[in-house]
Amino acid sequence: MDEKSSNGKRRTVFQIIEKPGRDKAVWMKMGVAFVNQDQSINVYLDAIPYERKLQIREEDIKPRQLGDDKREPAALQPTFDLGRSIQ
């Protein structure tokens, strides 16, 4: 898989979910796909879609650079107290 991902023919697989009452559809990332030299496509899903329709798109998201992650580490994120202890 490393060899195919380096040639720039990686795609992202989405499931587009239409929900009643929402203006826009929800795009859920389901996995990746790779275009082979003979133009066939290998698809690797991370989840099983519950609808039959999938969208395979060119990947336009750049990989996250080291140091670009603005999220707080898990230990520093605020927590909540349920007011009881686990026994």
ZIHURA-V846995 format. One record per pair of residues at least 24 apart in sequence whose C-alpha atoms are under 10 Angstrom apart, sorted by the first residue. I is the first residue (numbers start at 0). GAP is how many residues later the second one is. Records with the same first field share a line. If there is no record, write none. Layout:
I: GAP, GAP
This chain:
0: 33
3: 29, 30, 31, 32, 33
4: 28, 29, 30
6: 27, 28, 29, 30
7: 26, 27, 50, 51
8: 24, 25, 26, 27, 28, 30, 32, 49, 50
9: 24, 25, 26, 31, 32, 46, 47, 48, 49, 50
10: 24, 30, 31, 32, 44, 45, 46, 47, 48, 49
11: 31, 32, 33, 43, 44, 45, 46, 47, 48, 49
12: 30, 31, 32, 33, 41, 42, 43, 44, 45, 46
13: 31, 35, 39, 40, 41, 42, 43
14: 34, 35, 36, 37, 38, 39, 40, 41
15: 33, 35, 36, 37, 38, 39
16: 33, 34, 36, 37
26: 27, 28
27: 26, 27
28: 25, 26, 27
29: 24, 25, 26
30: 25
31: 24, 25, 26, 27
32: 24, 25, 26
33: 24
